[in-house]
Amino acid sequence: MSTATAAMLEPSSPTASFRYDVRSCETLAAFRALQPQWCALSATAEAHSPFSSFEYCELAVEHALASGAVIEVAMVYGAHELLALWPVAITRKGALRLAHSLGCGSGEEYGGPLIKDTRRTELYAAAVAAMMRIHADALEIPMVENGSALQHALSAAPGSWVRRRLPPRWRELPGYAIGLRAYPSWDDFLATRNATLRSALRSSVKRLRRHGDVSFGWCRTADEAQSTLTWLFENKRNWAVARGIGSRYLMDNQVRDFFIALARRTDLSNVPLVAFVTVDGRPVAASVNLVGTRTVEYFITTYDEAFGTFSVGNLLVEFLAQWAHANGRDFDFRPLHGDYKARWADRVTRHESLLLVLNLRGRLIELPLLWALAERVYRKIAAVLTKRL
C-alpha cells in the first residue's frame, strides 16, 4: 500500500516553485513502484552517491521492512520533473518515531538526498523542506560534510540543541580523499606523494612476490564475491575481538549478507564491488568498494595481519585508486582518521552526524543525548581523578 501527500510552499518562500510529496511504502511492491522515476532521476543526475542508487536502496528497504520499519520517500518536483528524492526508514524508540538513512546496517553510509543537479543549492533546501513533512519526530543524517550545500541547508532547519553545543572534537570526524580527476595521469598524482610512500609501495610488492604468486583484482562472479566477503568479515571480526572493539555490525552477519546479496544484483564484470590481494590464491587483503558517478568509496576493508609487514592494505589502495583514476573517478577513504589515509589523501574534510528535529515531540530526543553527555563527562572526570590519586 502506498500513500502520498503533497503541499505547496507559500509564494514568499525562495523554494515556492517546488512541489513536495511524501510517499509511504508499507510493502516492497509499493517501493518498487517508484523505480521508473528513481532511475530516470539517477540517469540524469549531474552526480550521485552509490548509496542513493535504486538497487542499493531496494535491498536496504527489504531489510528495513523485515525488521518492522516504515519506509518513506520525500520527493521534490519542479514544473515538469522530479528534482530530488530522499528515502528514509522510520522506527520507534519509546515514544519517538526516528527516521534514518537507508543502508546496509553499518550506519556508516553518507546521509542525504539524491539531487538532479548538485550545483543548485536551492535543491538541497527544497529536499530539507520535503523531509520536514515525513511522519517522524526526528531524523538523523550521518557523515554530513562540513561546509557542504547539504550542511548549509540543514543548518537552517530545527536541530538538536544538545548536539550543536558539543565541542567539535566530540562530534566531528576527519575525512580523507584523493581528487584523482584533477591529475592527467596516475604518475602525475603519485609524484605529489611523499617519496617514502612511493618507495615503500615498490619494495612491498617485490618482497610479497617472494612469498608466492601475487594477484590484484576484484570478484567477477557472485560466488567469488561471497567467498571473499565471508573471509573479509570474519577477519575483521577477529581483529575487533582481539582488541576489545565491540563494533555492532561486525558481531553478526547482517552487513556481510547485505553485500553478498548486492553482489548478486550487480554487474561485477566492470564494477570492483569486492576487491582483493591474494597470495597463491588466498586473500591477504580485501575491501568493499562502492562506485558512484564521480567517486569510488573505500567502504569496508581488512587485511591479514600476518602480511602486515608487506603493506598489503596500501597495495590494495594503490590498485583501486589506479582503477578509479583510469575510470574518471576520485577516491574517498571515508571519515575516520587513519595514518595511511593521510599519506595518500590530497583533500581533508570534516564530517559530523546531524539530528533534525521535525516537531515538538522530537525534542524528547534531547533527553537521552543529555544523559549520554553526562555519562561521558563523568567518565572523563573519574579518569582524571583516578590518575591523580
Sequence and secondary structure as in RCSB ss.txt:
>XXXX:A:sequence
MSTATAAMLEPSSPTASFRYDVRSCETLAAFRALQPQWCALSATAEAHSPFSSFEYCELAVEHALASGAVIEVAM
VYGAHELLALWPVAITRKGALRLAHSLGCGSGEEYGGPLIKDTRRTELYAAAVAAMMRIHADALEIPMVENGSAL
QHALSAAPGSWVRRRLPPRWRELPGYAIGLRAYPSWDDFLATRNATLRSALRSSVKRLRRHGDVSFGWCRTADEA
QSTLTWLFENKRNWAVARGIGSRYLMDNQVRDFFIALARRTDLSNVPLVAFVTVDGRPVAASVNLVGTRTVEYFI
TTYDEAFGTFSVGNLLVEFLAQWAHANGRDFDFRPLHGDYKARWADRVTRHESLLLVLNLRGRLIELPLLWALAE
RVYRKIAAVLTKRL
>XXXX:A:secstr
 EEEEEEE  TTSTTTT EEEEEEESSHHHHHTTHHHHHHHHHH S   GGGSHHHHHHHHHHHHHTT EEEEEE
EE SSSEEEEEEEEEEEETTEEEEEE  SSSS S    EES TT HHHHHHHHHHHTTSS SEEEEEEEETTSHH
HHHHHTS B HHHHTS HHHHEEEEEEE GGG SSHHHHHTTS HHHHHHHHHHHHHHHTTS EEEEE  SHHHH
HHHHHHHHHHHHHHHHHTT   GGGSSSHHHHHHHHHHHTS TTS  SEEEEEETTEEEEEEEEEE SSEEEEEE
EEE GGGGGGTHHHHHHHHHHHHHHHTT EEEEEES  HHHHHH SEEEEEEEEEEE SGGGGGGHHHHHHHHHH
HHHHHHHHHHHHH 
